[in-house]
Amino acid sequence: MPRQYTMSDKAREARRKGGSAAARSLDAYITRIVDRAPELTDEQIARLRPLLARVSGGQPE
């Protein structure tokens, strides 16, 4: 007999909606990129470099 799969209603609803908004926030994406920085290819670094050169303190110049 299969095991009964138990999950809270809150967790089921979050999964149905695609996860939390915090996981899809800009800060979450940046954190994931920074954490995986050693894996970036030269091409990916080249794509990011112009973005970072234009921004100072989170505000466009």
Residue, then its C-alpha position, 0 to 999 in steps of 0.5 A: m500500500p502506498r504511503q500517504y503523502t502529507m502536506s499542509d494546506k499552506a504548503r500545497e497552496a504555495r506550491r500551486k501558486g508557484g512558490s513564495a514571492a520572496a523566492r522570486s524577488l530581485d534580491a533572491y535572484i541576485t543572491r543566487i547569482v552571487d552564490r554561483a559566481p565561480e560558475l559564471t562563464d566569461e560570456q555571462i560576466a561580459r553580459l553583467r559587467p555593463l549593468l553593474a558599471r551603470v548603477s551606483g547604490g541601486q539608483p540609475e545615474 
